[in-house]
Amino acid sequence: MSIKVYTNVACKGNPGPGGWGALIIDGDSRKELYAGNPDTTNNQMELAAAIEGLATLKESCSVELFTDSKYVMDGRIT
């Protein structure tokens, strides 16, 4: 079984105030993480969501990361 990490972000302005959220699902267990920054960019929040979500994992495991960010998926801005 793999752990699923779902991420989403919002930013009002670019730069501007923004926030990120991550939902970690491990079988029947769910954990929500979120934070914000008063002066950030959308890309910073996209990376923070993925990094913070993955950073909570304590041991080696199979992970599926779900994001709508091409920046995070492809590692480049299109």
NULO-789830 format. One record per residue (C-alpha): x, y, z; residue in one letter. Coordinates in steps of 0.25 Angstrom, whole numbers, plus 5000, padded with zeros to 4 digits. Layout:
<dotors>
XYZA/...
</dotors>
This chain:
<dotors>
500050005000M/500550144997S/500350275005I/499650384997K/500050524999V/499050634993Y/499450774992T/498850904989N/499151054990V/498651194989A/499351334987C/498651464986K/499651544977G/500951494973N/501651524982P/500651544993G/499951465004P/499851325002G/499651185008G/499851035006W/499150915010G/499550765010A/498650645013L/499450515016I/498650385015I/499150255020D/498150145019G/497050195029D/497950305035S/497850445031R/498750565035K/498450705030E/499650805030L/499550955026Y/500251085028A/500351225021G/501251335019N/500951485018P/501851515007D/502151394997T/501951344983T/501051234977N/502251154974N/502851164988Q/501551114993M/501451004983E/502850954987L/502550975002A/501350885001A/502050774995A/503350785004I/502550795017E/501650685013G/502750585009L/503550635022A/502550575031T/502850435026L/503750365036K/504150235029E/504450185015S/503150165007C/502350174994S/501750304992V/500850364982E/500850514981L/499650594975F/499850734971T/499250824960D/500650894960S/501450874947K/502550944954Y/502550834965V/502250724955M/503250764944D/504250844952G/504150964942R/503251074939I/502451064926T/
</dotors>
